[in-house]
Amino acid sequence: MALAGRLLAWGLALGLSGCASYHLGPTNGQAAGSKSVQVNPFLNETMEPQMGDDVTNQVRKQLQRNGTFHLASANDGDIIVSGVLVSYMRIPLAFQPTDALTVTDYSVRLIAQVTARERSSGKVLLNQTVSGTTLVIVGSDLTSAERQARPLLAADLAKNVTALLAEGSW
């Protein structure tokens, strides 16, 4: 019985120590919602139509969901985020067992150059390449499969952009 008590106490101490460094709210030292972010439309230099609109909308949604910043609804954000979609890649992952040339699964990757500037000073807070990926299972129609995967791809890229902004040290 004493051994079971010791194991329980040890397990409880170990479990609680894992949460010791966790704190609620932004990790960059700022109070949640103390700065506002304006997201300008992402420019699309890829051959995928309307991908810029999809990413812009997803970045706005992710910023609202994250809560570190207040989303500016007009041209009055403390931080201005803009981006350019520079690459859309389709990477084959799996092939049909009977035909080594027919792809069944792709990894799709979208790369953007993202910039965040402070409105008041013009100081560049973030200037980095960010990517997002998703899986596309082809089925009988690659075009339809990619169309269905686009929101997931835009959301993954937006999640990565939001994480960089929220964890920034400015």
Phi, psi and omega in degrees: 000321181295324178295318178296321178295319178295317179296320178295315179296318180295317179296319178295316178296318179295317180296319181287330180291335177293335181265359186296326182268358181282137173220148183281140175104189183299147180266356183266010176087354180268156176286143180301130177078007182286336177241149177252151182237131174255126180255111176282154179302134178286134177280145184245108177258011178266175179271004180271114183294143175063013180293326178298318178295318179299315181292317179302313179297319181291324177297317178299316179297317181294321178296319177295318181293321183293316176084358179292322181241158172269131181280120179284132182266344178236191180277055182226023181287146175292326180238134179250120180254131175221162181202160177231123176281115188254341183206139174232116184239140176247114185248117180295134179246320183221149182237160176296140182298330183264353182217104185290356179259346183265116182277137177254331180226137176238150164259125180254133183233133178242129182243135180230147170263114186248136179233136173234127181237148173279127184298315187293320184252342184080003181296133178281118180268328182211131174214092191213152172277131182231143180232160174223148180223156172205166180260137175241119175264115192295309186067226182264349186217105181298319182299314179293320180297318178293322178299320179289332182275345183304315179298325178292320178295313179297321180294322179293316177298316180297322178298319180290321176296314181297320178298318178296320179292315184290329182264005180300154184258019180275000000 
